[in-house]
């Protein structure tokens, strides 16, 4: 995408058109990302929130400890905001290990 082209996507429904979160199929999403540089440390962090565009319900981030860390992801106390430490790419670094885990419903098959 060229810089001058507007981003395309499904607009959020008007508040009166929103579905009830209890019956919503949650098939459309909006991610809000704020990138912050902490001036006193020079560290960067991305704060990420995800909401359903059909009912406006927030999504929680699972399996991440609550708090604020600069060496690993963490979440807000209500789990709806992910704090992800980031840094400019600079020198390429490869992780020493990686973990891949299948969702529970796939393990049974």
Secondary structure, DSSP 4 states (H G I P E B T S, - for coil): --TTSPP--PPPPPGGGPPPTTT-----EEEEEEEEEETTTTEEEEEEEEEETTT-PBPPPPS--BS--SSS-EE-TTS--EEEEE----S----S-------HHHHT-
